Amino acid sequence: MDHRRSAPTPPPGEREPIRSPWLFAVLLAIVLAGTPVWYPTGLIEPLVFGVPFWFAISVASTLAFAGFVSWICLRRWNIAEAAETAEAAAAADRGDDR
Amino acid sequence: MNDLIFAGPSGIAILCAYAVVMLLIGWYAGRSGNTGTARGYFTAGGGLGMVTLFFTLYATQYSGNSVVGYPPQAYREGFLWWQSVPFMIAVIAVYLLFAPRLYVLAKQKGFVTPTDFVRDRFGSTRLSLLTIALMLWGLGNYVLEQLVAMGHGIAGLTGETIPYEIGVIGFIVVMLAYSWTGGMRAIAMTDVMQGTAMLVGIGALLAGAVYLTGGLGTLTTYLADTSPELVGVPETADAVNWFAMIVMIGFGAAVYPHAIQRVYSARSERTLKRSLAFMAWMPLVTTGVVFVVGIAGIQLFPGLDTAASEQLVGLIANEVAATNVLFYLLMILLFGGIVCAIVSTADSAVLAFSSVVSSDLYGRYIAPGASDRRKVVVGKLVGVAMVFGLLAIAWNPPGTLFSIFVLKFELIVQLAPVFILGLYWKRMTAGPTFWGMLVGALVAGGATLIGWGPFYGVPAGLVGLAANVTIVVIGSLLLTRDGVRDDVPATR
């Protein structure tokens, strides 16, 4: 008996974030870009929008982090929604208001 | 928070008003929901809609510590404390690793507690018991932190008009009353009110800080001249710690039992993912705003030592409230918001604790034949006993608020592999998972207790997690050399 089967193919239209590793690679890159490990200790200049350059980069990275996580939630996650919507519609047709 | 001018009778009035609203919401939730079954009481029957779910995620994730403890941290660490914004976003990013699949499984199998998944997936008693032990320890610590913060908040912000003991006991009674009548549904509904009060309070705190500093435009220049170490690029170990905290808090907070129970409580996948999509932005208007307040505090109250800086929010509130009636009212709202932030986190952790004891310990090992209704009653009684037990410890709070916060994450993060790897990796087996979790907890807890670490910026919790994952992966690979085990329940 061969146990070394590959992961089952998800049904058409189903989207689960963990099955797209590139999403998490991008998230990691965004977080690393905002981590102040890339600059000499103590550096303040140049100022960008009144704050140190390194801090401006960290704030921009944080905005990108929030935006990308939010986008994944809304666009790259779809497992049960279609079935649940159909079930809710069927329940409404039956007059089931639970 | 010494000699506060403002609170007094107004503080008591806002506390009483908020307490009455919470009790009314709890009474309504208890009447309108099914709280007689374990799933109905502990997870609202999986029926929370988008607004309620969002606010319960928000009010639970951001505790009193986020409002009272983080500004002093920003005051002491400067721009380095911006890490508190990405590390709260990371919690939502880590949810994305497991919540989509766990939600589907929970609906299919009617999970009530996080241990239900562990038992369903691994079928191992000792692994379930170790999971329960870590969860109870983490939850106990979490509630303790809230009780300590409640003392700081109520006694400090009312200038001792309400003594610490009376304030804490009063709000505990209110919290237990609405939790008792309505369970998760009441907690989530009160979270809507509490989360709103918290957001208003944080907005009031920012408005006060901006008013006192006369604007934030010249703040960086001031800090660069007076305290360049607070705005310059941090030392490498601190920068490494920045990244390490994002990883540890991201993984630790996402697998907290009350966090997982909110995944179970969602009415639909649509409500869950939309709530989390909003939650990804909330750190910017919560820990981000609080960070700005802490930085403004450096200019407003220079030279405070660690203990004095812990009172920073009270110092700002005191100064702001004394200026005019509008700011006085805003600071009263801040005061109410802080108390709501504390109560909304404590109630969720108490409920999760109750559910784990009643369903996982009592219902499974002590009285396996117990009815659902009996388990719910036992859960309620356990919640009451737990809170009053922890109160005894809270009278003498250990260390600063943040040190308590880090300590609990050191252990709770050891639960991450069992949920995240366990959902997807079929070769993962119970034995190595148990030993990995145990060794990870011993390394993390032991190192913290004897004062080892952080190791070049990496906290002991992550060192323990690395050991944990290594044991799980190597052990599972060795035990299943022939391939995927057939006796492991499928998760898809």
Interface residues (C-beta under 8 A of the other chain):
Chain A: D2 H3 R4 R5 P8 E16 P17 I18 L23 F24 L27 V31 L32 G34 T35 P36 V37 Y39 P40 T41 G42 L43 I44 L47 G50 V51 P52 W54 F55 S58 V59 S61 T62 L63 F65 A66 G67 V69 S70 W71 I72 C73 L74 W77 N78 I79 A80 E81 E84 T85 A88
Chain B: F79 L80 W82 V85 P86 I89 A90 I92 A93 L96 L97 F98 P100 R101 Y103 V104 K107 G217 T220 T221 A224 P228 E229 V231 G232 V233 P234 E235 T236 A239 V240 W242 F243 I246 S268 E269 R270 K273 R274 L276 A277 F278 A280 W281 P283 L284 G288 Y424 D482 G483 V484 R485 D486 R492
